[in-house]
Structure formats: structure tokens, C-alpha cells
Amino acid sequence: MKRYSAVLGIIGFLDVPLVYWSVTWWAPEITSHPQGLELEPQMKFVLTFSFFTFGLLLLFLLLKRIELSKMRSELEMLKKDYLR
């Protein structure tokens, strides 16, 4: 695993100049920079809905994690009481 990580690091290091120069060499042909990019209303709705849904999922998982933590501590207390 160490050797794989080292090889990957070397390849990544050697790739940096290629990425840097590719931006200056091919930027005019490939990229265009739009001015004043605005999302369509449907896309705004979907993006907002996705963020809201992700927030609800995060809240749900956080509450379940807290509930699990409480159950584990209660289980540990019951084990201690039972083993006495």
C-alpha cells in the first residue's frame, strides 16, 4: 500500500505542470466564460429541494446517532447493574 501511495503521489506531482500548461495552451479553443450565468426556475427549485432534502436526511441521521448513543450508554449501565 505504501508503494502504491508513493507512485500515485509521484504521478500527481508530475501531472501538475501538465494541468498548468494545458490551461494556457487549450483554454481559448475549449472554454468559454459566460457572463451573468443564471439558473432556470426549474433548476433553482430542484437545487433548493435537494439541499432541503439533504438537510432533513442529515438531521434524521444525527438524531438516530444520538438515540443510538443513548441506547449504548443505557445498555452499559444495565450490564454493570446485572453483573454486580
QUICOR-V432726 format. One record per backbone hydrogen bond with DSSP energy under -1.0 kcal/mol. CO is the residue of the C=O (numbers start at 0). NH is the residue of the N-H. Records with the same first field share a line. If there is no record, write none. Layout:
CO = NH ; NH
This chain:
0 = 4
1 = 5
2 = 6
3 = 7
4 = 8
5 = 9
6 = 10
7 = 11
8 = 12
9 = 13
10 = 14
14 = 18
15 = 19
16 = 20
17 = 21
18 = 22
19 = 23
20 = 24
21 = 25
25 = 29
26 = 30
39 = 43
40 = 44
41 = 45
42 = 46
43 = 47
44 = 48
45 = 49
46 = 50
47 = 51
48 = 52
49 = 53
50 = 54
51 = 55
52 = 56
53 = 57
54 = 58
55 = 59
56 = 60
57 = 61
58 = 62
59 = 63
60 = 64
61 = 65
62 = 66
63 = 67
64 = 68
65 = 69
66 = 70
67 = 71
68 = 72
69 = 73
70 = 74
71 = 75
72 = 76
73 = 77
74 = 78
75 = 79
76 = 80
77 = 81
78 = 82
